[in-house]
């Protein structure tokens, strides 16, 4: 391996980067920007909900858990990937690969499970009116605790020999050994069960909840529009806004992670040996690494897209949640300026309403 610009160190061939040093440098810069944005954004989410912890509601507890997963993935996992990219190879060895894969699965599965819980909660809140009266913070905390036990269980199995962690095809990151499904029976069973319980069921839950929400919103649109301006209608309006935000969170998650899951599965099912056997003279760079049939750049782009997802949820909250924006503004600029800002917004809204009524009366 060529000497890196950060560390001069010899690594095993399986941990060598399959990308060019310049590509690794670009990836490191991208990860630094993504990691900083994610830590700041999710840290802001945690700070906002910490201030209102005495008034926090069950759906908001799930949002806090999602922010915690994204924050943990960025703060704990990103530095390993960044340093390895700068070093042009994974310099943490087998133990580091195990730890990185463990935290990646814990926070990654946790994020997916929490996203599915958010979508299911919004679906039940919109489609089953009695649901909101039954669920409380204790129920939400129990569900979140069970989800953490679930993620830790599946992520820790490779540490006990049921499944494995190995370097990604591009060499500077580690993940579940998808490629072992063609060799070891135990690893094959783990991969299939993992895909079924940790990815398949949550994804189906997200899609089904998303479709149910859309169906309910469209079918009840006229009824909601005819409701008077009361506490009930305000509650329904707020639920719809939260539902839209939940749908956006779920869609962004699926768009970010489905390409990575698809590329990993294709790379695992179509082995490198199968590809080589079809061509007697494979050209240089036609394969990436042992076990992968895809070029390194094809595997690294979906991985970067998936890992950058952790910074997207705070952006969604900023765009779609005015209360969150107000709380964050108060943390940054103080309560006095935040009150003035809200007062100016109310005055502008009243002025706009008066102007509209005046134009309507003239017509």
QUISUL-V193926 format. One record per pair of residues at least 24 apart in sequence whose ideal C-beta (glycine too) atoms are under 7 Angstrom apart, sorted by sequence separation. I is the first residue (numbers start at 1). J is the second residue. D is the distance in whole Angstrom. If there is no record, write none. Layout:
# QUISUL-V193926
I_J_D, I_J_D
This chain:
# QUISUL-V193926
162_186_6, 163_187_5, 42_67_4, 46_71_7, 267_292_5, 77_103_5, 117_143_6, 267_293_6, 76_103_5, 77_104_5, 163_190_3, 267_294_5, 42_70_5, 43_71_6, 162_190_5, 163_191_7, 42_71_4, 77_107_7, 117_147_7, 213_243_5, 263_294_7, 38_70_6, 39_71_6, 267_299_6, 114_147_7, 157_190_6, 73_107_4, 113_147_5, 213_247_6, 39_74_5, 72_107_5, 73_108_7, 263_298_7, 38_74_4, 39_75_6, 263_299_6, 110_147_7, 113_150_7, 210_247_6, 69_107_5, 110_148_7, 113_151_6, 35_74_5, 263_302_5, 154_194_6, 210_250_6, 69_110_4, 70_111_6, 110_151_5, 69_111_4, 109_151_4, 260_302_4, 35_78_4, 259_302_4, 260_303_6, 154_198_5, 206_250_5, 66_111_6, 69_114_6, 106_151_5, 109_154_6, 260_305_7, 106_152_6, 109_155_7, 259_305_6, 260_306_4, 31_78_6, 66_114_4, 206_254_7, 65_114_5, 66_115_7, 105_154_7, 106_155_5, 256_305_6, 257_306_5, 31_81_6, 32_82_6, 105_155_4, 256_306_5, 31_82_5, 203_254_7, 62_114_6, 66_118_7, 257_309_7, 102_155_5, 256_309_4, 28_82_5, 31_85_7, 102_156_7, 62_117_5, 63_118_7, 62_118_5, 253_309_6, 28_85_4, 101_158_7, 102_159_7, 252_309_7, 27_85_5, 28_86_5, 62_121_6, 252_312_5, 24_85_4, 98_159_6, 59_121_5, 199_261_6, 24_88_5, 101_165_3, 249_313_6, 252_316_7, 21_88_5, 98_165_5, 249_316_6, 97_165_5, 248_316_5, 97_166_7, 97_167_7, 17_88_5, 104_175_7, 245_316_6, 17_89_5, 248_320_6, 16_89_5, 101_174_5, 15_89_5, 100_174_5, 101_175_6, 15_90_4, 101_176_7, 245_320_4, 61_137_6, 244_320_6, 245_321_6, 58_135_5, 90_167_6, 97_174_4, 9_87_7, 11_89_4, 58_136_6, 62_140_7, 11_90_6, 58_137_6, 61_140_4, 65_144_5, 6_86_4, 7_87_4, 11_91_6, 61_141_7, 5_86_7, 6_87_5, 58_139_7, 90_171_6, 4_86_7, 9_91_5, 58_140_4, 62_144_7, 89_171_6, 90_172_6, 4_87_5, 61_144_7, 89_172_7, 4_88_4, 7_91_6, 120_205_6, 127_212_6, 2_88_7, 116_202_4, 119_205_7, 123_209_4, 178_264_5, 1_88_7, 85_172_5, 112_199_7, 119_206_5, 122_209_7, 126_213_6, 178_265_7, 181_268_6, 1_89_6, 84_172_4, 84_173_7, 109_198_5, 113_202_6, 116_205_4, 120_209_5, 123_212_5, 127_216_5, 178_267_7, 179_268_5, 182_271_5, 112_202_5, 116_206_5, 119_209_4, 123_213_5, 126_216_5, 178_268_4, 81_172_7, 115_206_6, 119_210_6, 122_213_6, 81_173_5, 179_271_7, 169_267_7, 179_291_3, 126_239_6, 179_292_7, 125_239_6, 126_243_5, 171_289_7, 169_288_4, 122_242_6, 169_289_5, 122_243_5, 169_292_4, 122_246_4, 169_294_7, 170_296_4, 119_246_6, 169_296_6, 118_246_5, 170_299_6, 169_299_4, 170_300_4, 173_303_7, 118_249_6, 119_250_5, 168_299_6, 115_249_6, 115_250_6, 168_303_6, 115_253_5, 24_172_7, 18_169_7, 19_170_6, 15_167_6, 18_170_5, 14_167_6, 17_170_7, 18_171_5, 17_171_4, 16_171_5, 17_172_5, 15_171_6, 59_242_7, 74_310_5, 73_310_5, 70_310_4, 70_313_6, 67_313_7, 66_313_6, 42_310_7, 45_314_5, 18_288_5, 41_311_6, 44_314_6, 18_289_6, 38_310_4, 42_314_6, 45_317_6, 27_300_7, 34_307_7, 38_311_4, 41_314_3, 30_304_6, 34_308_5, 37_311_4, 41_315_7, 52_327_7, 48_324_6, 51_327_7, 19_296_5, 27_304_7, 34_311_6, 18_296_4, 48_327_4, 48_328_6, 51_331_7, 19_300_7, 48_331_7, 44_328_6, 47_331_6
